[in-house]
Amino acid sequence: MNISVILTTYNSAAWLEKVLWGYAAQRYRDFELVIADDGSKPETAELIDRMRNELDLEIQHVWQEDRGFQKCRILNKAILHARHDYLVFSDGDCIPQADFLGVHAARAQRGCYLSGSYYKLPMRTSEIIGQDDIESGRCFDRTWLMAHGLPRSSKKWKLNAPPGLAPWLNRLVPTKCNFKGSNASAWMQDVLAVNGFNEDMHYGGLDREFGVRLINLGVKPVSVRYDAIVIHLDHPRGYRSAERMATNKAMRLDITRRGITRTSRGISDLLTEGYAIAEHGAAQRYLELLRA
């Protein structure tokens, strides 16, 4: 199975470089990267060009002008550029473990979406991690992380659950399986059916609202919390707004109550505006089927 990995980024080239090292180290190789860039300065494009050559990665860079926080819009654009039927969503500050894509590929099934989590690191640890730490896998070892600034109070099994135990923890731990944009996957057909991400949503729960519409459509959530592992590099969140987050939550609860599946402010708006989509890509194939 071929996978399109959609990574969001914004002016975080140093963190994105570490993340790309993580994808270069993936044991599962049938994937492309689509970087959804919400208006970064030229430094990010320069990094991507360099890494594309150095790491022999297949990377598309989808950029839009910086007009404030427009993550949902750049995600929708990236979806339209994806070449493959199965989409894995993550962020440009989340380094994947070497088997991350292998887990998503192995667990993918029609009529479901997968959702994991991330292991949050403090700034000191985030800054220390280098290319060799990622390629060797030592930065996913909790003992190594604690020796480099991770608090001892951090949850153990969320990072180092034994392979035989992880599937049981996914089923038994009562954490709700919400769609998490840092670590989730879904089929292109389902993503288009709900019209992608809701561009009325600001920071705070925009991925969860997307998941609610998938569930309303009949797509079943499946947890990969304990076996699809990413570590989250620390960063400030100057765009965080309690008022906007409360508005987002109210919208999500209303969508849940009313059973809404399609947002009116999504991918269809881009198509109406004449936004160009990837030729021979998965979105083009499914949109042609929908029109037929």
N, C-alpha and C positions, 0 to 999 in steps of 0.2 A: 504494500500500500504506500502511495506517495502522499506526503504531508506538506501543507503550507503552514509555516510557523509565522504568526503575526505578532511582532514585537512593537510596543509603543515606546517612544522616546521623546525627550525635550531637553535640549541643552545639557546633556549628561554624557559627553563623549568618553570620559574616563571610565564611567561605570559600564557603558555600552561595550567598550573594548573588552572588559572582563567577561561580559555576557557572551560575546562572540567567541572568545576562547572556549567557553563552555559548550557552545554548539559545534565548534570544530572538534571537540573531544567526544561527541556523541557516538555511541556504538551503532545506533540505527542511522543509516546514511541516506535513505530515500526521502529527502526533504529539501525544500527551499526556505529561505528567510524573506519575509516581506516586512520591512521596517517602516512602521507608521509614525512619521515624524511630524509633530504638531508645531512646526515653525522654528526648528533649531537654526542656529547660526552656521556659517559654512564649515566650522570645525567638525561638525558631525558628518557632513558629506565627505570631507577629506578623509576622515577616519574610515568610513565605510568603503571608499575606493581602495584605500590601502589594505584593509583587512580582507576585502574580496580577493585580492591578489595573493596576499601572504598566506591565507588559510585555505584557499581553493574552495570557498563557499559560494553557493548560488544565492545571491542577495539582490532583491529589488528594494530600492529606496523611494518610498512614496512620501513626498514632502508637500506641505501646504504653508501658506503665509501665516505668520504669527499674528492672530487676531484675538488673543486671549485663549482661555482654556476651551479647546474644541476637540477633545479626545474622541468623542463619539463620531464626529465627522471624519476625522482621519482614519479611524478604525473602519468605517464604511468604505472609504476610498481604498484602503488596503485590501479589504475583502474582494472588491471588484478587480483587483490586480492579481489575486491568488490564482495559481494555475491548477491546483489540485482539489479533489473532492472533500478531503478531510482537513480541518483547520484546528491548529493548536494555538491558543492565545496565551501570551505572557508579556512581560514588561522588560524594558531595557535596563532594569536594575535587579533582575532576578537571574542568577547563575544556575543553569540546570546541571543536575548530576548526570553522569555519563549514560545512565539507562533511562533518562527522563522521557525521551521520545519513544524509546522502545516500549515503555509501560503504556503510554497513550495509544500506540499502534496496536499493541496486543489486546488492550481492553476495549478498543472501539467496537461498537455494535450499533446497528441501525435502530432508530427509535430511542436513542439515549444520548445524553451528553455526559462528559466526565468532568469532575471538578476536584482539584486538590487544594493545596494550601501553600504557604511559604514559611521558611524559618528565618525570622527577623534577626539581623545582626546589628550590633552597635557600630557607631562610626569608626571607632578605633580598629575593630576587626575588619570592617569593610575596606578600609584604606590599606591594611597590611596584605590582603590577599593578592597574590601575583599569578602570573601565567603558569608557572610550574606547580603552584599549589592547586590550581584548577585541573591541569592536565594529569597530575598524579592522583587527584581525588582527595588529597588530605584535607582540603578546606571543607569537606562534608563530614569529617570525623569530629565528633563532639569534643573529644579530649584535646585535639589540636586547637579547636576553636576556643575552648576555655583557657588554654595556654596563651591565647592571643586576644583576650579581652571579653569573651562571651561570659555572661553571668552564670554561676553554677545553678541558679534557680531555673534555668531554661528547661523546657520540656524535652525529655530524652527520646521517647519513642517517635516523636514527630520528625526526627532526623535519622535515627539509627535503629528503626524497627527491623528485626530479623526478617528475611524474605518470607519465611513460612508463617510469621505472625502478622505481617502487614495486611494481607487480605481479610483476616479476622478482625483486626482493629478497624479497618474501613467499614465493616458491617456493624460492629458492636458499639463503637464510640458514638454517643448520641449527638455529636455536632451536626447541625443541619447542613445538607449538601447544596449550598447556594452556589450559583455560577460565580467563579472568581477569576477576574480578568488576568491575574498574575499566573494562573495555572489551571487551564481548562481546555476542553476541546469539544468540537461539534461538527456535524456534517454541513457542508455548504448548502445542501438542499433545505435543511431546517433553518439555517441562518437567513436565507433569502425568504423563506416562508413567513418569518416574523418581521421582515423588512429591516434586518440588521439592528444596529444600536440606535437608541432614541436620542436624537440630537437636541432635544429640549433638556436633557439631563446634564448637570454640571458635575463637579467632583463629588463623590460620596454615594456609592451604591448604584452607579450606572450599570455595572456588570451584573449585579444582583437583579435589577429590573429586567435586563435582557433575559436572564435565566427564568424569571417568572413567566415571561411570554412564551418561552420554549416549553415550560411545563404546561401552561394553558393550552398549548398546541397538542399536547399529548406526549412530549418528549420526556423520558424518564431520567432523573438525575442519578448518577452513579459516582460514588466516592473513590478517589485514588489518593486520598490525603496522606497515607502512610507509605506509599510506594513510588509515586511520581514526585520527586523531591527537587525543590529549588530553594536557594538561599537568597534572602532579600538584603541588598545593600542599603545602608541608611542614607537618608537625604531629608532636607527640610521640605515642608509642604506649605509654601506661602499662599497657595491658591485655595487652601482649605477654608470653608466658610460654614459655620454652624447653621446659619439661616438657609443657605443653599442645600445643605444636607437634609435639613428638616423638610424642605420643599420636595426634594427627591424622594424622601421616605413616604410622604403623603401621596405622591404620584404612584409610587410602587404599590402601596396598599390599595389604592383605588383600582389599579390595573389587576391586582390579585382578586379583589372582590368582584369585579365586573367580568373576569375571565377573558380579558383582551389578549389577542395574540399578535396583532400587527400594530407597530407604531405608525402614526401618520407622518412622522418626521424622521425618515430613515433613508435607506438606499434608493427608494423610488424617487426621492427629491433630486438626488445626484443624476439619476438617469433622465429625469425631466429637464434638468439643466444642460444635458448633453455631455456629461462627464464621460470621458473615454475609458472603456474597460479593456482588460487584457484580451487580445485576440487568442482564440483557442484555449482560453482559461475556463476554469470550472464555473464561474459565475455566468459567463456567456452561454455555456452549454445549457445550464438550468433555466436561464431566462428565456432562451429560445424554446425550450420545452413548455414553459409556462404560457408563452404567447401562442403556441400551436393549438 
